[in-house]
Every structure is written in structure tokens, then in C-alpha cells.
């Protein structure tokens, strides 16, 4: 009978510590003082609360949340990933679109990948938003020409320079 009482008391204490820490934003030190326990013991109870399923920690990445419209488009067209970027007129919208493209590229690029790209304002904005990655030692870019599109030379050089500076080396198209 005594063991059951100890187990029940320990569970109540673990629940109380977890609530104070996760729901009321108490520090471990504050909980220790309030309950008359040591801070290391509070840490132990918090770890137990996770391992026993009392507390579940979930990190929600806003970039990984799929809206209903994105889901519908992904399913309808059989795509792996869809990102919708709110747009309006002007450069700011292209910058947002380029930033989202750069973020997505950063999640999928692996060393040895070949990036096929064309030219234009959106690709330029994407190249400006890219972050250097030292783990992309053998990635290559391949240019795809689209008939009827005007290529502005300075954008092309800037785009190549940006891809090169992030560790992705451009190659000529064949």
C-alpha cells in the first residue's frame, strides 16, 4: 500500500512541477524554492515528465505549416511541396517571393545537386536572399534559356556571383 501512495505522490509532484514550469513560466530555481526541493531534483522531475508522456514538446516551424490552398494545389497537381507567397505590385513582392524561394532551396539543396535556373527578376531576388553554405562543395548551376525572355547582363553576373559566393558554382549550359 505504501508503494502505491509513494507512486501517486511522485506523479502528483511531477505534474505540479511540469505545470509550474511549462504553463506558468516558473524557472527551475523558483519551483525548487516554492516546493522546498533541490533544483537538480526539479530538473529530474521535468525530464521524467517528458519521458512519461506527461509533457510533450512540439516545435512548430512556420515554414512547414501547409495552408489548405497549398494542400489542395499540391494534391491536385501531384507536387511534393507548394508554398504560396502573398503578392502585390512592385519590387517588395518579388523580394518576398525570392526570399521564400531561397528558404525552400536551403531546405532541399544537398552537396552534388545540379540547380537548373533561368533568368529574371524572381531568380535575381532569390539569389540575393541565398545564404552561404560551406557544405555545398560540388553543387552546380545550369542555365536554361527561355525564348522571348530578355536577359539583363548585370543581373546575370550578380546572380552567378551570389550563387558562387554561397558555394554553388555556375557552369555553362549545353
Beta strands, then each sheet from edge to edge (+ up, - down):
strand 1: 114-117
strand 2: 140-143
strand 3: 169-171
sheet 1: 1+ 2+ 3+
end
